Amino acid sequence: MTYDFLKEQDDQWLYEERHFPDGTPYNNYYLWFHVIEDEISHRGQIKLIRRLIKEKATVN
């Protein structure tokens, strides 16, 4: 669903400027950069937790 939506957007869409309620400007490039950055961070956290659980299971 997200992939299909993004496939339909052109590069100009990434740079369309909008404003947060406090007047700070942003664009879709900024928003999607942070979505991807957050996803990568969570994947790293999940990988670490899985490793710790696995290590604990082998110790017991």
N, C-alpha and C positions, 0 to 999 in steps of 0.2 A: 504494500500500500504506500509506504513512504517512498520506496524506490520508484514506483510508478509516478508518483507526484513529482519527484525531483527530476525524473527523466523528461517530463513535459516542460520544465522551466529552462529558459535560456540564460546565458551569462549575465545579461542585463538585469534579470530578476534578482541575482545575488547582490547587486549594488543599489537596488532601490532604497532610497533613504526614507526612514520613518523616525518618529520620536517617542521616547518613553514619556510617561505622564509628567515627569519633572523637566521635560524639554531636551534631554540628552539625545542626540541623534544616534541611530544604529541602522544597520542594513541586514539583509538575510545572510550574507556571508558571515558577519559577526555572530549571528545567532547559531547558524549551523556549525561554525567552528567550535563553539562552546558545547553544543550537543555532542559532537564527535569527541571532543576532549573529555567530557564527562563520561561517555561510554567507555573510552579507553581506560580511564581511571577505575571505573567499576569492574571492568574485566580483570584488571590487575589485582584489585582487592579480592575478587572471587578466586582467582588463581592462588593467591597467598593463603586464603582461608582453606581451600581444598588441600593444599600442601600441608598446612598445619594439622588438619584433621587426619590426613593420611599418616603423618609422622607420629601423631599421638596414638593412633590405632596400632601401629607397629611396635610401639614401646610397651603397650599394655598387653 
